[in-house]
Amino acid sequence: MNVFALLFLILGLGLIGWLTARARAARMARGLPAKRLHSLPSQHGWYVATWAVVPALIFLIVWVNVSPGLVTESVLANPAAAQLPAFGFERETILNEARSIAEGSSQGAFYPLAEQLAPAYSAALSRYHWIGTALALILAFAFGAFAFTRVKPDFRARTKFERAVMMVLLVASLIAILTTLGIFLSLIFESVRFFSIVPITDFLFGLNWSPQVIRADDPGANLGALPLFWGTFFIGAVIAMIIAIPFGLMSAIYLTQYAPRSFRAWMKPILEILAGVPTVVYGYFAALTVGPLIRDFAVMLGFQFASAESALSAGLVMGIMIIPFVSSMADDSIAAVPTAMRDGSLAMGATTSETIKRVLIPAALPGVVAGILLAVSRAIGETMIVVMAASGAANITLNPFDGATTVTKQIVDLLTGETAFDSPKTLAAFALGLTLFMITFLLNIVALRVVKKYREAYE
């Protein structure tokens, strides 16, 4: 029995436990009219189902990770395994080939010894699969039966189940927090290694970015990341925001204040579909359509050496991509403003445009700021559009028709290839990631302060 079949069987036992416990609690409620169940019949059912499913699932997760080692140990106890090399790549290859033959994913092997060990692998796999299946079902039945015996009129099933749900939510929250902490610590650890080779001042304020050429006498000479930070800011926070903020905010105002309900009902979902389009599609659009148009326009303006790969083409398409982030948040924030504020402004003689400028937008400012911040963070972290539409040249320029690059694109370039992991070129990617993380973190702090200030003013 494979893992998925066993999983469905455990869930089936949980469903049986839920139905039987619910039926028993319902009979108790009907048979004791003078007494009232502490918990609803469905809550008793969820209590039993939780006990039947959760311990078995925990065991199954542990068993899936432990059983391969037990299978290998059983195979190594076979007399034919004495011919295996003591250690090394050949030993692992023979064992992997034997396992592939036993599982049916391979019909033959390069090493004859693997074919000799395949029957032992097949027997061990079958044995431990059945052991795991039996133990999981026994646990599900035993814990489910234990919980079923506790179904009584005065049993606090609701409290027990709510505590279990709270623990699940707590574990999920801790996993998210620990994952973020692990990412941050990995960036810190590798960045410390990088800054032990390259001075931090050379990295943050250097003007020359050429990681392909690392000088032994001065490793930081060609790892100045200031052009990358400027390109990220210029493309993601200037050009893209010039497009996204006005169009996103104006579309939100129109849909909430001027558009008929029938038009809003289908127009808003269409606008939000833009957020679900894969970024590679935007990249192709920028590279094949927008880029050549911008190049032709630049040549018409007198830029003789204009290229289809420019900061403007990447930023323009990126701005189109993040319009839904601004529009959706602003739309929801404006729609959440109490109608009494809007009606009161109109009753005082203000026009619709004056009401929007002086009442609705200030009252919805926390949500608008949150949407803009989300859009900026999304633009700063975008990679695919920059890879396909920008030139990748590390330049500090105000000319939008010139090529540019961003931090995210350079991280991709640095971590692909066959460069040694402990080289300054590879470690520079972690330093770039840490810097980008800190910039985004500071943006979040500023936005939270703005949201808190204006929320206090208008609530």
C-alpha positions in Angstrom: 0.0 0.0 0.0 1.5 3.3 -1.0 1.5 6.5 1.1 -1.4 8.2 -0.7 -3.6 5.1 -0.3 -2.7 4.9 3.4 -3.4 8.6 3.8 -6.9 8.3 2.3 -7.5 5.3 4.5 -6.6 7.3 7.6 -8.8 10.1 6.6 -11.6 7.6 6.0 -11.2 6.3 9.5 -11.4 9.9 10.7 -14.6 10.3 8.8 -16.1 7.2 10.3 -15.1 8.4 13.8 -16.7 11.8 13.1 -20.0 10.2 12.0 -20.2 7.6 14.8 -19.3 10.2 17.5 -21.8 12.7 16.1 -24.5 10.0 16.0 -23.8 8.9 19.6 -23.8 12.4 20.9 -27.1 13.1 19.1 -28.7 9.9 20.7 -27.5 11.1 24.1 -29.2 14.5 23.5 -32.4 12.8 22.6 -32.3 10.3 25.3 -31.7 12.7 28.2 -34.2 15.5 27.8 -33.5 16.8 31.3 -29.8 17.3 30.5 -28.2 19.4 27.9 -25.0 18.4 26.1 -22.1 20.6 26.9 -21.0 20.5 23.2 -22.8 20.1 20.0 -22.8 16.6 18.4 -20.7 17.8 15.5 -18.1 19.1 18.0 -17.9 15.6 19.6 -17.4 14.3 16.1 -14.6 16.6 15.3 -12.9 15.7 18.6 -13.0 12.0 17.8 -11.9 12.6 14.2 -8.9 14.7 15.3 -7.7 12.0 17.7 -8.1 9.3 14.9 -6.3 11.3 12.2 -3.6 13.5 13.8 -1.5 10.9 15.7 -1.6 8.6 12.7 -0.5 11.4 10.3 2.4 12.4 12.7 3.5 8.7 12.7 3.2 8.5 8.9 5.4 11.6 8.4 8.0 10.2 10.7 7.8 6.8 9.1 8.2 8.1 5.6 11.5 9.7 6.6 12.8 6.7 8.8 11.8 3.7 6.7 14.3 4.3 3.8 17.1 3.9 6.3 15.6 0.8 7.8 15.2 -0.7 4.3 18.8 0.1 3.4 20.0 -1.5 6.7 18.0 -4.6 5.9 19.4 -4.9 2.4 23.0 -4.4 3.8 22.4 -7.4 6.1 21.9 -9.6 3.0 25.0 -11.8 2.2 25.1 -10.4 -1.4 25.7 -6.9 0.1 29.2 -8.0 1.3 30.4 -7.4 -2.3 29.6 -3.7 -2.1 32.4 -1.2 -1.9 33.1 0.1 1.6 32.1 3.6 0.7 32.0 6.1 -2.2 29.9 7.0 -5.2 29.9 3.5 -6.7 28.3 2.1 -3.5 25.5 4.7 -3.6 25.0 4.1 -7.3 24.6 0.3 -6.9 22.1 0.8 -4.0 20.1 3.3 -6.0 19.9 1.1 -9.0 18.8 -1.9 -6.9 16.1 0.3 -5.3 14.9 1.5 -8.8 14.6 -2.1 -10.0 12.7 -3.1 -6.8 10.3 -0.2 -7.2 9.7 -0.9 -10.9 11.0 2.4 -12.2 13.9 0.7 -13.9 14.2 -2.6 -15.9 17.9 -3.1 -15.7 21.1 -1.8 -14.1 24.7 -1.0 -15.2 26.1 -2.9 -12.2 25.3 -6.7 -12.0 25.4 -6.5 -8.2 22.4 -4.1 -8.3 20.3 -6.8 -10.0 21.4 -9.3 -7.3 20.3 -6.9 -4.5 17.0 -6.0 -6.1 15.0 -9.0 -4.7 16.3 -8.1 -1.2 15.3 -4.5 -1.7 11.8 -5.5 -2.9 11.3 -7.8 0.1 12.5 -5.1 2.5 10.3 -2.4 0.9 7.2 -4.7 1.1 7.9 -5.7 4.7 8.4 -2.1 6.0 5.5 -0.8 3.9 3.1 -3.3 5.6 4.7 -2.6 9.0 4.1 1.1 8.6 0.5 0.6 7.3 -0.3 -1.7 10.2 1.1 0.7 12.8 -0.6 3.7 11.3 -4.0 2.0 11.2 -3.6 0.7 14.7 -2.8 4.2 16.0 -5.7 5.7 14.1 -8.1 3.0 15.5 -6.7 3.0 19.0 -6.7 6.8 19.5 -10.1 7.1 17.8 -11.6 4.4 20.1 -10.1 6.2 23.1 -11.7 9.5 22.1 -15.0 7.7 21.3 -15.2 6.4 24.8 -15.1 9.9 26.2 -18.2 11.0 24.3 -20.6 11.8 27.2 -23.2 14.5 27.9 -20.9 16.5 30.2 -17.7 16.0 28.2 -16.2 19.3 27.1 -15.5 18.4 23.5 -15.8 21.9 22.2 -13.1 23.2 24.5 -10.8 20.3 23.7 -11.3 20.7 19.9 -10.8 24.5 20.1 -7.6 24.0 22.0 -6.4 21.6 19.3 -7.3 24.1 16.5 -5.4 26.8 18.5 -2.3 24.6 18.7 -2.5 23.9 14.9 -2.7 27.6 14.2 0.2 28.3 16.7 2.4 25.7 15.0 1.5 27.2 11.6 2.5 30.6 12.8 5.7 29.3 14.3 6.6 27.6 11.1 6.1 30.9 9.2 8.2 32.8 11.7 10.9 30.2 11.9 11.1 30.0 8.1 11.6 33.8 7.9 14.1 33.7 10.7 16.0 30.9 9.0 16.2 32.8 5.7 17.4 35.9 7.5 20.0 34.0 9.4 21.3 32.2 6.3 21.6 35.6 4.6 23.4 37.0 7.6 25.8 34.1 7.8 26.8 34.1 4.2 26.9 37.9 4.1 29.4 37.9 7.0 31.6 35.6 5.0 31.4 37.9 2.0 32.2 41.1 4.0 35.2 39.3 5.5 36.6 39.3 2.0 35.1 42.5 0.5 34.9 45.7 2.7 31.3 46.7 3.2 32.0 50.3 2.1 33.4 49.1 -1.2 30.2 47.0 -1.7 27.6 49.6 -0.7 29.2 52.7 -2.3 31.4 51.2 -5.1 30.5 52.4 -8.6 31.9 49.5 -10.6 30.0 46.2 -10.8 31.8 43.5 -12.8 31.7 40.2 -10.8 33.2 38.3 -13.7 36.6 39.9 -12.9 37.7 39.5 -9.3 41.1 41.0 -8.5 43.1 39.0 -6.0 44.7 42.1 -4.5 41.5 44.0 -4.2 38.4 41.7 -4.3 36.0 44.6 -3.8 37.2 46.7 -6.7 34.7 45.2 -9.1 31.9 44.5 -6.6 30.5 48.0 -6.1 26.7 47.5 -5.9 25.6 51.1 -6.0 24.6 50.8 -9.8 22.4 47.8 -8.9 20.6 49.7 -6.1 20.1 52.7 -8.4 18.7 50.4 -11.2 16.4 48.8 -8.8 15.1 52.1 -7.5 14.9 53.7 -11.0 13.0 50.8 -12.6 10.9 49.6 -9.7 10.3 52.6 -7.6 10.3 55.5 -10.1 9.3 54.4 -13.6 6.9 51.6 -12.5 5.3 53.7 -9.8 4.8 56.6 -12.2 2.6 54.2 -14.2 1.0 52.2 -11.4 0.1 54.8 -8.8 -1.9 57.2 -11.0 -3.7 54.6 -13.1 -4.3 52.3 -10.1 -5.7 55.1 -7.9 -7.8 56.7 -10.7 -9.3 53.3 -11.7 -10.2 52.7 -8.0 -11.8 56.1 -7.8 -13.8 55.6 -11.0 -15.0 52.1 -10.1 -16.1 53.1 -6.6 -17.6 56.6 -7.3 -18.5 57.0 -10.9 -19.0 53.6 -12.6 -22.4 51.9 -12.7 -22.8 48.8 -10.6 -23.2 46.6 -13.7 -20.0 47.9 -15.2 -18.0 47.6 -11.9 -19.3 44.0 -11.5 -17.4 42.7 -14.5 -14.7 45.4 -14.9 -13.0 44.9 -11.5 -12.5 41.2 -11.9 -11.0 41.8 -15.4 -8.6 44.4 -13.9 -7.6 41.9 -11.1 -6.8 39.2 -13.7 -3.7 41.2 -14.5 -2.3 40.2 -11.1 -2.6 36.6 -12.0 -0.8 36.7 -15.4 2.6 35.0 -15.1 5.5 37.4 -15.1 7.2 35.6 -17.9 4.2 36.7 -20.1 4.9 40.3 -19.2 8.5 39.7 -19.9 7.8 38.5 -23.4 5.4 41.4 -23.9 8.1 43.8 -22.8 10.8 42.2 -25.0 8.9 41.6 -28.2 6.4 44.5 -28.2 7.1 47.4 -25.8 10.9 47.3 -26.2 11.0 47.7 -30.0 8.4 50.5 -29.8 10.4 52.4 -27.2 13.6 52.0 -29.3 11.9 53.4 -32.3 10.5 56.3 -30.3 14.0 57.0 -28.8 15.5 57.0 -32.3 12.8 59.4 -33.4 13.8 61.7 -30.5 17.4 61.7 -31.6 19.0 58.8 -29.5 21.0 57.1 -32.3 22.1 54.1 -30.3 18.9 53.4 -28.5 18.2 49.7 -27.7 15.1 47.6 -27.3 16.5 46.6 -23.9 16.1 49.7 -21.7 15.0 50.8 -18.2 11.9 52.4 -19.6 10.6 49.2 -21.3 11.1 47.1 -18.1 9.7 49.8 -15.8 6.7 50.5 -18.1 5.6 46.9 -18.2 6.3 46.4 -14.6 4.1 49.3 -13.8 1.3 47.8 -15.9 1.7 44.5 -14.0 1.3 46.1 -10.5 -1.6 48.4 -11.3 -4.0 45.8 -9.8 -2.1 45.8 -6.5 -2.7 49.6 -6.1 -6.2 49.5 -7.6 -7.5 46.7 -5.5 -6.2 48.0 -2.2 -7.4 51.5 -2.9 -10.8 50.3 -4.1 -11.4 48.3 -1.0 -10.2 51.2 1.2 -12.4 53.8 -0.5 -15.4 51.5 -0.5 -14.9 50.9 3.3 -15.2 54.6 4.1 -18.6 55.1 5.9 -21.2 56.4 3.5 -22.2 59.0 6.1 -18.9 60.8 5.5 -19.6 61.0 1.8 -23.2 61.9 2.1 -22.4 64.6 4.7 -19.8 66.2 2.4 -22.3 66.2 -0.5 -25.0 67.6 1.8 -22.7 70.5 2.7 -22.5 71.5 -0.9 -19.3 69.9 -1.9 -19.0 68.4 -5.4 -18.2 64.8 -6.0 -14.6 65.6 -6.9 -14.2 67.7 -3.8 -15.6 65.0 -1.7 -13.2 62.5 -3.2 -10.1 64.8 -2.7 -11.0 66.1 0.8 -13.0 63.3 2.5 -12.7 59.9 0.9 -9.0 59.8 -0.1 -7.8 61.1 3.3 -10.1 58.7 5.2 -8.9 55.8 3.0 -5.2 56.8 3.1 -4.0 53.9 5.3 -5.3 51.4 2.7 -4.0 53.4 -0.2 -0.5 53.6 1.4 -0.6 49.9 2.1 -1.4 49.2 -1.6 1.3 51.4 -2.8 3.8 49.8 -0.5 2.7 46.3 -1.7 3.2 47.5 -5.2 6.7 48.9 -4.5 7.7 45.7 -2.8 6.4 43.7 -5.7 8.3 45.8 -8.2 11.5 45.7 -6.2 11.4 41.9 -6.1 10.5 41.4 -9.7 13.0 39.5 -11.8 11.6 38.0 -15.0 10.6 41.3 -16.6 14.1 42.8 -15.9 15.8 39.7 -17.2 13.9 39.8 -20.5 13.5 43.6 -21.1 16.4 45.4 -19.5 20.0 45.1 -20.8 21.6 44.0 -17.5 24.2 46.8 -17.8 25.1 48.2 -14.4 24.7 51.9 -15.1 23.9 55.0 -13.0 21.9 57.1 -15.4 18.8 59.2 -15.5 18.1 58.4 -19.1 15.3 55.9 -19.3 16.3 54.8 -22.8 19.7 53.5 -21.4 20.1 49.9 -20.2 20.0 49.1 -16.5 19.9 46.2 -14.1 18.5 45.4 -10.7 19.5 43.5 -7.6 17.2 40.5 -8.3 18.6 40.0 -11.8 22.1 40.0 -10.6 21.3 37.5 -7.8 20.0 35.2 -10.5 23.2 35.7 -12.6 25.5 35.2 -9.6 23.8 31.9 -8.4 23.8 30.3 -11.9 26.8 28.7 -13.4 29.7 26.6 -12.0 31.4 29.2 -9.8 32.6 27.9 -6.4 30.2 28.5 -3.6 32.7 30.2 -1.4 34.0 32.6 -4.0 33.3 36.4 -3.6 31.2 36.3 -6.8 28.7 33.8 -5.4 28.7 35.2 -1.8 27.9 38.6 -3.3 24.4 37.3 -4.1 23.7 36.8 -0.4 24.9 40.3 0.4 22.6 41.7 -2.2 19.7 39.6 -0.8 20.4 40.9 2.7 20.5 44.5 1.5 17.2 44.0 -0.4 15.7 42.4 2.7 16.7 45.3 4.9 15.4 47.9 2.4 12.0 46.2 2.2 11.9 45.9 6.0 12.5 49.6 6.4 9.8 50.4 3.8 7.4 48.3 5.9 8.2 50.2 9.0 7.7 53.5 7.4 4.4 52.4 5.9 3.2 51.1 9.2 3.9 54.4 10.9 2.1 56.3 8.1 -0.9 53.9 8.4 -1.0 54.2 12.2 -0.8 58.0 12.1 -3.7 58.5 9.6 -5.8 55.7 11.0 -5.8 57.5 14.4 -6.7 60.8 12.6 -9.7 59.4 10.7 -11.2 56.7 12.9 
